[in-house]
Amino acid sequence: MLVNNERKRGFMNSPNQQDEPGGRVARRQRRNREALVKAACAVMTEKGIDAATMLEIAELADVGAGTVYNYFKSKDELAIAVLEEMMHELALQIEEATVDVGDPAEVYAFGIRTVLETATTDLSWKQMMYRSEVIADALFRRMGPFAIRDLRNAMSAGRFPTREPELVWRLTSHAIVGVSLAITTGQLALAHKDDIVEQLLCLTGAGIDVATAIAGRPRPAAAKQRSMTAARSK
């Protein structure tokens, strides 16, 4: 449980958190950017990326219409920023859901399954899949500190034989986006997601039997829901 305890202690200090630069101008710029991303998320979620306009995003963020372009060159670039924030939030949700899971290999498996399901069911992700190469890079960068940490934990515990966690995550992030694009365009059935997760786990060097066993374990969220249902029925 040493690895798990380390994750608990580090939970509030996520792998990619850094001290924010100071100064009044820097703080104002940071607030403006955060407000624009938040507003864009709200507008794009409601209307879709194509129907959303930079003007209404600026108005909702309470900044001048021209100010948007000081931070983002295009609506497409702003949509990518929104998706990156969603990726970071998803990484935090995965971390919270698995904080009591003792097997780091299971933590990693839960993470890639959750990302795959989100990428193929969340409208914001699906709308950006046409920019698959950009999304794959964003996924590698934004969720990488979490995934690579979990891979290293699994390596330390003797669960995965890989010696190159960064390479494994790069291959995995690009593969997730690739198969997600195939699913969202109807070239691959979502019913194959269990097989996909197993094959992605094999990128760690784990054999197919080990990958199948890890992928087949109950997920933390499902286990919690069953416990709550059982408690209410008593």
N, C-alpha and C positions, 0 to 999 in steps of 0.2 A: 504493500500500500504506500510505499515511499513516494513513488512517482505520482500517485493520485493526490497525496498530501501536498506535494509541490504544486500541483495544478490548483488546489484549493487556495494555497497561500498567494498564488499569483493571479487569482481570478480577477480581482479589482484592478490589477495592473497588467492589462492585456499585452501580448508580445509586441504589438506595433504602436503602443502608446509612447509618446515622447513629450518632453516639456515644450509647451507652446512659447513661441517668441513673444517678447513684450513690446511695449511702446504703443502709444495711442493710435497711430496710423495702422499699425499691424493688427491691433485689436479690432478696429473698425472694418478693415478689409476682411478679417476672419469672420466677423459677424455678418457682413454683407454676403459673403460667399455661402455661409451656412444658411442664411435666410433664403437665398436663391435656390439652393439645393432642396431645402425643405418645401418651398413653394412649388418648385418644379415637380417634386414627388407627388404633391397633392393634386396639382392640375393634370399631370400626365396619367396618374392613376384613375382620375375621374373621366378624362376625355380621350386618353390615348396620346401617344407621342405625336402622331401626325396632326391631330386636331388642336393640340396645345399651341399657344402662341407665346413668344417671348414677352410681348407686352403685358398679357395677363399674369404671367409669372412674375414680372417686375412689379406690377401693381400689388400682387399678393405679398410679395417680399418687402413692399414699401421702399423701393429704391427707384431711381430714375430709369426710364426705358433704355437710355444709352449706357447706363452703368452695367447692365448685364454683360455687354460685350467687352468690358474691362476684365471680366473674369472668365468668360466662355466665348469662344469664337463663333460658335454655332449652337443651334438647338440640339443637334446630334451630340456635340461635346458635353452639353449640359446633361443630356439623358444618360451618357456614360457615367458622369459624376454621380448622378442619382443612383445608378445601378451599383456603383462602387460602394456607396454608403449602405445600400441594402445588403451587399455582400458582407461588409463589416458587421452589420447588425445580425446577420444570419450566423456568422462565426461566433458572436457572443452568445446567441441563443443555443447553439450547439454546445458551447463550453458550459453553459449553465445546466443544460439537460444531462450532461455526462459527468458532472463534477463528482458524483458518487460511484461512478463505474470504475471498478478496480483494474480491469484489463485494458491497457492502452491500445491494443489492437482493435478491441471492440469500440473504443472511442473513435478511432480513425475511421473504421467501417461505418459507424453511425453518421459521421460527418460527410463522407462522400455520398452516402445514400441520400441524406437530407439535401445536399447541394443538387444532386441529380433530379430529385423530385421537385425541388423548387424551380430549377431551370426549365422544367418541362410543364409546369402547371401555373406558375405565377405570370400574370399577364405582362408585367413590366419586363421580366426577363425574356419572355417569348417575343415581345415586340422588337427587341434588340438583337435577336439571333442572326439577323442578316449581316450584322457586323461581328461575325463569329471570331475572327482573328483578334479583334480589339477586346471582345468579351473574355476570350481565353487568357489574354495577357493581364487584364484587370483581375480576373479570378486568381491567377497565379500570384500576383502582387498583393492583393487585398486580403485574401484568406490564407496566403502562404505562411505567414508567421505562426498561425495557429496549427495548420496542417503539418508543417515541417516539425514543429515542436512535438506534436503527437506521434509523428513517425519516429522521431528520435527517442521518445519515451518507450515506444514499442521495441525499438532496436535494443535499448538498454535492458529491457525486460526479457530479451531473447525471443520475442514474438515474431519479429520480421528480420530476415537476414541481410537486407539491403545495407550498403555502406554509403549510399548517395541519396539522402532524403530529399535534397533540393531537386535533383534530377527526377526522382520518382514523382514528386508533386507537380513538376512542370509537365511531365508526360500525362499525369492523371488529369490535371486541370484542362489541358487541351483535348484530351479524350472525352471528358465530361461534356464540354461544349460541342464537340463533334457529334456525339451520339444524341445529345439533346436537340441539335439542329435536325438530325435525321428523324427523331421522334416527332418534333413539332411540324415537320413538313410531310409527315405520313409515310416516310420511307422505312421506319422501324416502329414496331409496336411497343407501347409503354409496358406491356406485359413481360417484356424481356428484361425489365429493370433488375431483377434478382441476378440473372446471368451477367448483366453488365457490371454490377457491383462486385461479383465474384471475380470477374476478369480484371477489374481495376485493382482489386486486392492482390492479384497475382503479380502486378507490377512491383510490389514490395519484395518479391523473391519468395513469397509464400507459395506452397503447392496448392493445387486446386482443391484438394481435400480439406486443407486447413482454411483456405479462403471460403469454401462453402460452409464450413462449421461456424466461422466467425460471422459471416453474413446472415446466417440463419438464426442467430440469437435474437430474442425479443428486444425491441428497441426501448430505451429508457422511457420515452414519452408514453408508449403503449403500456408499459408495465405500470406506470403511475396511474394511468386512466383506469386500468383494471382494478388497481387497489382502491381507488376512490369509489368505483362502482360497487365493489364488494362491501366496502364500509357502509355505503348508503343502504344496501340491501339487508343489513343486519338489524 
